[in-house]
Amino acid sequence: MTEKQHWMERIDTRFRTEIEKIKEKDREFFESVNAEVRPAAIESLGITENKAKIDALEAKYHKVRNELWILRDMTANKLLGGAEKGSYGSDQIIEGAIKRAIPAVKERLLAKHSLGKQVLEIEKEKGALLDAMWLSTSLRQIREVWQQVDKLLGASPSEFQTKLFSRKK
């Protein structure tokens, strides 16, 4: 482990510890966010009705598939000693879309509560600090590109990054 990795992990641990302290103040709220985020992400994608139909069909499918596997296993055990299971790509597409939607939906849900806002702010600062650590040991050209990306995206550097960039020029 490099020194940079060590300190990045230590900083990450400090941020995670602080976030956990905030979450302990209202565990129920954060559990409700976790419970709401997947259905809200599905809704935000506009696939609620289709996903409900998929889930119902999958339940039926799993029941039939399990019966089929049991029968196949019994037959295979008699003949070959085992059976294999297959997979389908459409499930991965749907689940991938839901997983990509979850961060934005979770951010919206957290932003509705003062403790959630604290967690979001700490996570934002954590990201900015970790970026700054990498940038502080990177070539000047990389730092300049980073600043241009911030400018293009309309983002402003954190106070720490501003101090870092002004020192490193």
C-alpha positions in Angstrom: 0.0 0.0 0.0 1.4 3.4 -1.0 1.5 6.3 1.4 -1.2 8.1 -0.7 -3.5 5.1 -0.5 -3.0 4.8 3.3 -4.0 8.4 3.9 -6.9 8.3 1.5 -8.2 5.2 3.4 -7.7 7.0 6.7 -9.6 10.0 5.5 -12.3 7.9 4.0 -12.7 6.1 7.4 -13.0 9.4 9.2 -15.7 10.6 6.9 -17.6 7.3 7.2 -17.3 7.5 11.0 -18.8 11.0 11.0 -21.6 10.0 8.6 -22.4 7.1 10.9 -22.6 9.5 13.9 -25.1 11.6 12.0 -27.1 8.5 11.0 -27.3 7.4 14.7 -29.2 10.6 15.5 -32.2 9.4 13.4 -31.7 5.8 12.3 -35.4 5.5 11.4 -35.1 8.3 8.8 -32.0 6.7 7.1 -33.7 3.3 7.1 -36.7 4.8 5.5 -34.5 6.4 2.8 -33.0 3.0 2.1 -36.4 1.4 1.9 -37.8 4.2 -0.4 -34.8 4.6 -2.7 -35.3 1.6 -5.0 -39.1 2.1 -5.6 -38.5 5.8 -6.1 -35.7 5.0 -8.6 -38.0 2.7 -10.5 -40.7 5.4 -10.5 -38.2 8.0 -11.7 -37.3 5.8 -14.7 -41.0 5.6 -15.6 -41.0 1.8 -15.5 -43.2 1.1 -12.4 -46.0 -0.7 -14.2 -43.6 -2.8 -16.3 -41.4 -3.6 -13.3 -44.4 -4.8 -11.3 -45.4 -7.1 -14.2 -41.9 -8.3 -14.5 -41.7 -9.0 -10.8 -45.0 -10.9 -10.8 -44.0 -13.0 -13.8 -40.6 -13.6 -12.2 -42.3 -14.9 -9.1 -44.2 -17.4 -11.2 -41.1 -18.2 -13.3 -39.0 -18.8 -10.2 -41.6 -21.2 -8.8 -41.7 -23.1 -12.1 -38.0 -22.9 -12.5 -37.4 -24.3 -9.0 -39.7 -27.2 -9.7 -37.8 -27.7 -13.0 -34.4 -27.6 -11.3 -35.5 -30.1 -8.7 -36.7 -32.4 -11.4 -33.6 -31.8 -13.5 -31.4 -32.4 -10.5 -33.1 -35.6 -9.7 -32.8 -36.8 -13.3 -29.2 -35.5 -13.6 -28.2 -37.2 -10.4 -29.5 -40.5 -11.8 -27.7 -40.0 -15.1 -24.9 -37.4 -14.9 -24.4 -36.3 -11.3 -25.4 -32.6 -11.7 -27.2 -29.8 -13.6 -26.3 -26.2 -14.7 -28.4 -23.0 -14.4 -28.6 -20.3 -17.1 -28.9 -16.5 -16.9 -30.6 -13.8 -19.0 -29.2 -10.4 -20.1 -32.4 -8.4 -19.8 -32.4 -8.7 -16.0 -28.9 -7.1 -16.0 -30.1 -4.2 -18.2 -33.1 -3.4 -15.9 -31.1 -3.8 -12.7 -28.2 -1.7 -14.1 -30.6 1.1 -14.9 -32.1 1.0 -11.4 -28.7 0.9 -9.8 -27.7 4.0 -11.9 -30.8 5.8 -10.9 -30.5 5.1 -7.1 -27.8 7.6 -6.3 -29.7 10.6 -7.7 -32.9 9.4 -6.0 -31.2 8.8 -2.7 -29.7 12.3 -2.8 -33.2 13.8 -3.3 -34.5 11.7 -0.4 -31.7 12.7 1.9 -32.0 16.3 1.0 -35.5 16.4 2.5 -34.1 16.0 6.1 -31.6 18.1 8.0 -29.5 15.1 8.9 -29.6 13.8 5.4 -28.3 17.2 4.2 -25.4 16.9 6.7 -24.6 13.5 5.3 -24.7 14.9 1.7 -22.4 17.8 2.7 -19.9 15.5 4.3 -19.9 13.1 1.3 -19.4 16.1 -1.0 -16.5 17.3 1.1 -15.0 13.8 1.3 -15.1 13.6 -2.5 -13.5 17.0 -2.9 -10.8 16.2 -0.4 -9.9 12.9 -2.0 -9.8 14.6 -5.4 -7.6 17.3 -3.9 -5.2 14.7 -2.5 -4.7 13.1 -5.9 -4.4 16.5 -7.6 -1.9 17.7 -5.1 0.5 15.0 -6.2 -0.4 15.1 -9.9 1.3 17.0 -12.7 0.3 20.6 -13.1 -1.3 19.8 -16.4 -3.7 17.4 -14.7 -4.6 20.0 -12.1 -5.3 22.5 -15.0 -7.5 20.0 -16.8 -9.4 19.4 -13.6 -10.0 23.1 -13.1 -11.2 23.3 -16.7 -13.6 20.5 -16.1 -14.9 22.3 -13.0 -15.3 25.4 -15.1 -17.1 23.6 -17.9 -19.5 21.9 -15.4 -20.1 25.1 -13.5 -18.7 23.6 -10.4 -16.6 25.6 -8.0 -13.6 24.0 -6.2 -13.8 23.4 -2.5 -12.0 25.8 -0.2 -9.2 23.2 0.2 -8.8 22.8 -3.5 -8.7 26.6 -4.0 -5.9 26.9 -1.5 -4.1 23.9 -3.0 -4.3 25.2 -6.6 -3.1 28.6 -5.6 -0.1 27.1 -3.8 1.0 24.7 -6.5 1.1 27.1 -9.5 
